[in-house]
Amino acid sequence: MSKQIKYVQCAMRRTIDGGSVRTTSYIPQQFAKLGRVLKLKDDLDRWIDGWVVECVGHVVVDAADAPDYRKAIRNHRISTGDSQSRLK
């Protein structure tokens, strides 16, 4: 049987020109270490380096229980009508 990956919610920060950017995400437990520098995918599926783990949550969840942001966005678009084509 394959190994089940566990996920932990973490807050991360990345320095950019003129400031910094923060994000919160569920990441595999093996990478959820304070001060660790990670690469995360952006909205265009490109890997962005320099995300520093600043806070690690206490709740550990299975992959099946971790929120899927793609499903959440899709459900939101369907429920609000944002998925329909725009009128010209």
Secondary structure as UniProt FT lines:
FT   STRAND          6..16
FT   TURN            17..18
FT   STRAND          19..28
FT   HELIX           29..31
FT   TURN            34..35
FT   STRAND          37..41
FT   TURN            43..44
FT   STRAND          47..62
FT   HELIX           63..65
FT   HELIX           69..80
FT   TURN            81..83
//
